Amino acid sequence: MAIKERVGLVVSDKMQKTVVVAIENRAPHPKYGKIVVKTRRYKAHDEENSCKVGDRVRIQETRPLSKTKRWQVTEILTTKAGK
């Protein structure tokens, strides 16, 4: 089975070694056709505490690391401008 990967935006870095990553899914409504934005939030493991709010990161599915943490940060794609 393939390992899942997602790209999203860090929305919280207040925990130790954990970040919350928001992933947007834009899809047309099945009946009305309007583009609907659905946001899913994942807790991801960040070993070095290097991610900050506003960074765009790639996360990868991993074994359960805690009750809610099932993903880990593999790379930081872009950092927030001005920091």
C-alpha positions in Angstrom: 0.0 0.0 0.0 1.3 3.4 -0.9 2.3 6.0 1.8 -0.1 9.0 1.7 1.4 12.4 1.4 -0.3 15.8 1.6 0.7 19.5 1.3 -0.8 22.0 3.6 -0.4 25.1 5.7 0.8 25.1 9.4 -2.0 26.8 11.5 -0.6 26.0 15.0 2.8 25.3 16.4 2.1 25.8 20.1 2.7 22.1 21.1 6.2 20.6 21.6 7.3 18.6 18.5 3.8 18.8 17.0 2.2 21.1 14.4 -1.4 21.3 13.2 -1.5 21.3 9.4 -4.7 22.5 7.5 -5.3 20.9 4.1 -7.8 22.4 1.8 -9.9 20.4 -0.7 -11.6 22.3 -3.4 -14.3 20.4 -5.3 -17.5 21.3 -7.1 -20.8 20.7 -5.3 -22.4 17.6 -6.9 -25.7 19.3 -7.6 -25.1 23.0 -7.8 -21.5 23.1 -9.3 -20.2 25.8 -7.0 -16.7 25.2 -5.8 -16.8 24.2 -2.1 -13.7 24.5 0.1 -13.4 21.8 2.8 -10.6 22.0 5.3 -9.2 19.1 7.2 -6.7 19.5 10.0 -4.0 17.0 10.8 -1.6 16.8 13.7 1.9 16.1 12.5 5.2 15.2 14.2 7.9 17.9 13.9 11.0 16.5 15.6 13.2 19.7 15.4 10.3 22.2 16.1 11.4 23.9 12.9 7.9 24.7 11.5 6.2 28.0 12.2 2.7 29.2 11.6 2.2 30.1 7.9 4.8 27.6 6.5 3.7 25.4 3.7 4.8 21.8 4.5 4.6 18.3 3.1 3.4 15.7 5.6 3.5 11.9 5.3 1.4 9.2 6.9 3.1 7.2 9.6 2.4 4.8 12.5 0.4 6.1 15.4 2.6 8.4 17.5 -0.1 9.5 20.0 -3.8 9.4 20.4 -4.4 11.9 17.5 -1.0 12.1 15.8 -0.7 9.9 12.7 1.4 12.1 10.3 5.0 13.5 10.3 6.5 16.5 8.6 8.8 15.4 5.8 9.9 18.8 4.4 9.2 22.5 4.6 8.3 23.8 1.1 8.1 27.5 1.8 8.4 29.6 5.0 6.2 32.6 5.8 7.6 35.8 4.3 9.0 38.4 6.6 10.4 36.0 9.2 
